[in-house]
C-alpha cells in the first residue's frame, strides 16, 4: 500500500512538473529586481511553446497612486504611455486589463504593497511575435515616487483573447520609493562599516 501511495505521489509530481514545462509562458528578465534607476532594458521570450509563437504582444504597466501623482513621463521603447485607468477596490473580482488572462487587482495591489488606488496602462508592444529567442525592449519611468510593475501579455494558439502572460508572481520590476532606497543604502553602509571594523580587529 505504501509503495502504491509513493507511486501515485511520484506520478502527480511528474504531471505537475511536465505540465509546467509544456505550458506556454512569457518570461521577463530581469524579474523582480530592486531598482534605483529610471530606465531598464528587459528581455522577453516564451518557454514551452517553441513551435507556436505568442502574437500581438502587449505591455501592462501598473503603478501606485503616489507614483501616478508624481508622474512626469513613462515610455516604452521611446513611445510615451499617456492613457491610464484607475482601480480603487482591493478585490480578486476585478481584473486589469479586464480580460480572462488579466491579473486580479488584489494581486497587483499586494505586489505594490498598497490597498490605495492603483493605475494601469495596457498598450501594444512593438517587438513582433514573442518566441523562444529573447527580444529586448526598454521601459523608462520619471516620477517623484517611482513604484511600478511591468507585465507582458499575448495571444497563442489562434486565440482572440490574451491567453498567455508573464506569471502574476513574477512582474518585470518594482522601483522602490525614495524612502526605501535610502533605508537600503543606509543598511549597506552600516554593513560595510561593520565589516571594516571587524577587519581591523582581526589584523
Secondary structure, 3 states (H helix, E strand, C coil): CHHHHHHHHHHHHHHHHHHHHHCCEEEEECCCEEECCCEEEEEEEEECCCCCCEEEEEEEEEEEHHHHHCEEEEEECCEECCCCEEECCCCCCCEECCCCCCEEHHHHHHHHCCCCCEEEEEEECCCCCECCCCEEEEEEEEECCCCEEEEEEEECCCCCCCCEEECCCCCCEEECCHHHHHHHHHHHHHHHHHHHHHHHHHC
